[in-house]
Amino acid sequence: MIWYPYQQMKTMQPPIKIRRAEGVFLYTEDDAKLIDGVSSWWSTIHGYHHPVLDSAIHTQLDSFAHVMLGGLTHEPAERLSEKLQSWLPGDLDYCFFSDSGSVAVEVSLKMALQYYMNRGDTRRTMVLSLEHAYHGDTFKAMEVGDDEDYHFVLSAYGKSPHVVHIPTEIAALEQAFALYGNQLNCMIVEPLLQGAGGMRMYDVSFLERARQLCDARGVLLIFDEVATGFGRTGNRFVADLVLPDILVLGKALTGGYIGHAVTVANEKVFEGFYSDDPGHALMHGPTFMGNALACSVALKSIELFENEHYLEKVRNIERITRRELANFSDPRIKEIRIMGGCSCIEVLDAKTLEGFKEFAYQRGVFLRPFLNYLYTMVPYIIEEAELVQVLQVMKDWFRRSGADSSSNV
Ligand SMILES: Cc1ncc(COP(=O)(O)O)c(C=O)c1O
């Protein structure tokens, strides 16, 4: 049987079974048609079953699905790394592929640590990270994260002496650098928008100051843009605003078609490994890194993003969201946050959202609140009326005169 994610298998409600998906719609086994308000964990920016993306995969499949990058190479991986090299800002030029965002985060942290080890500097073993951070579910990613998933690890091992978590406040940032500056190998952040930690949004001035302090103290700056990349914050990448040393991309990299991710290093980081000493090589190599189907679909996804003015689409989503949620309030709401293609209603008590998923289902919308957060991360191709419907369902939930749902979804 399937062991489902983030669920108590004994008490979980049966998941909704999907038969077909097209555009923004999920079609269920029970003939319900649902707008996907969360883009399959924030990845399907072009919607489902996109003809251009489907055809990229079919075409590549006629040659081969996968060959490893150990001792072999191929055109889809070469072309994708060339595209990213020219498309990404600054000298973010060196692409290390992997099969998921968590692994790409692990690679970035390994790169930062080994960068200093290769220089013979063994003091810099610490990582500066943010409170409420989420960087994936593998062990080092959990350690730099500050998330529910990590708490069982904390009970087993205690707090890691190698990670310092700070709030997104400049005073805390400056204090951390003053205290730990010469022990840090890197600082890792989800820039501007912290996703799984509660769709928390913060100002670019924090990142600008982080860049200055990293430069002053020789600390590598890592942007985990697995969630924020490809337009989600309204910027193409936050890295366009403040340049990190290492950039991590995943999720929308393949338009949400195939699990794939990339850790992109700048010249300085790459140079730290480039030597005659085999011991200075980056010892990492996921079996499916550079998968040819994933690279082919990623190339087409980027082409669509560029040619079909996706940033304008995201701006439009933000404009409509702001308009629809303007002046909306309820005593149970703590805060409403909107940035680019993401909106979040944070409630005071998580119980307020109990039954919401069923309520939305009955109104043709799939949304999946967690803890105190009712959020949207819609596909960018969503039509205005569809987005209004999603936001209306969220507002109606607070306006209804009591829980009215007993459906078993
Ligand atoms: C910011 C961030 N980093 C890393 C990850 C992990 O990516 P994956 O689920 O592909 O391992 C996620 C997933 O939600 C994420 O939001």
Ligand as a Chemical Component Dictionary entry (heavy atoms), coordinates in Angstrom:
data_LIG
# 
_chem_comp.id                   LIG 
_chem_comp.type                 NON-POLYMER 
_chem_comp.pdbx_formal_charge   0 
_chem_comp.three_letter_code    LIG 
# 
loop_
_chem_comp_atom.comp_id 
_chem_comp_atom.atom_id 
_chem_comp_atom.alt_atom_id 
_chem_comp_atom.type_symbol 
_chem_comp_atom.charge 
_chem_comp_atom.model_Cartn_x 
_chem_comp_atom.model_Cartn_y 
_chem_comp_atom.model_Cartn_z 
_chem_comp_atom.pdbx_ordinal 
LIG C1 C1 C 0 12.175 26.040 0.084  1  
LIG C2 C2 C 0 12.170 24.559 -0.131 2  
LIG N1 N1 N 0 13.338 23.908 -0.180 3  
LIG C3 C3 C 0 13.396 22.576 -0.397 4  
LIG C4 C4 C 0 12.240 21.838 -0.560 5  
LIG C5 C5 C 0 12.333 20.359 -0.766 6  
LIG O1 O1 O 0 12.060 20.026 -2.078 7  
LIG P1 P1 P 0 11.647 18.509 -2.445 8  
LIG O2 O2 O 0 10.304 18.286 -1.866 9  
LIG O3 O3 O 0 11.679 18.475 -3.953 10 
LIG O4 O4 O 0 12.694 17.632 -1.851 11 
LIG C6 C6 C 0 11.002 22.486 -0.508 12 
LIG C7 C7 C 0 9.749  21.722 -0.668 13 
LIG O5 O5 O 0 8.677  22.180 -0.392 14 
LIG C8 C8 C 0 10.963 23.881 -0.284 15 
LIG O6 O6 O 0 9.806  24.545 -0.192 16 
# 
loop_
_chem_comp_bond.comp_id 
_chem_comp_bond.atom_id_1 
_chem_comp_bond.atom_id_2 
_chem_comp_bond.value_order 
_chem_comp_bond.pdbx_ordinal 
LIG C1 C2 SING 1  
LIG C2 N1 SING 2  
LIG C2 C8 DOUB 3  
LIG N1 C3 DOUB 4  
LIG C3 C4 SING 5  
LIG C4 C5 SING 6  
LIG C4 C6 DOUB 7  
LIG C5 O1 SING 8  
LIG O1 P1 SING 9  
LIG P1 O2 DOUB 10 
LIG P1 O3 SING 11 
LIG P1 O4 SING 12 
LIG C6 C7 SING 13 
LIG C6 C8 SING 14 
LIG C7 O5 DOUB 15 
LIG C8 O6 SING 16 
# 
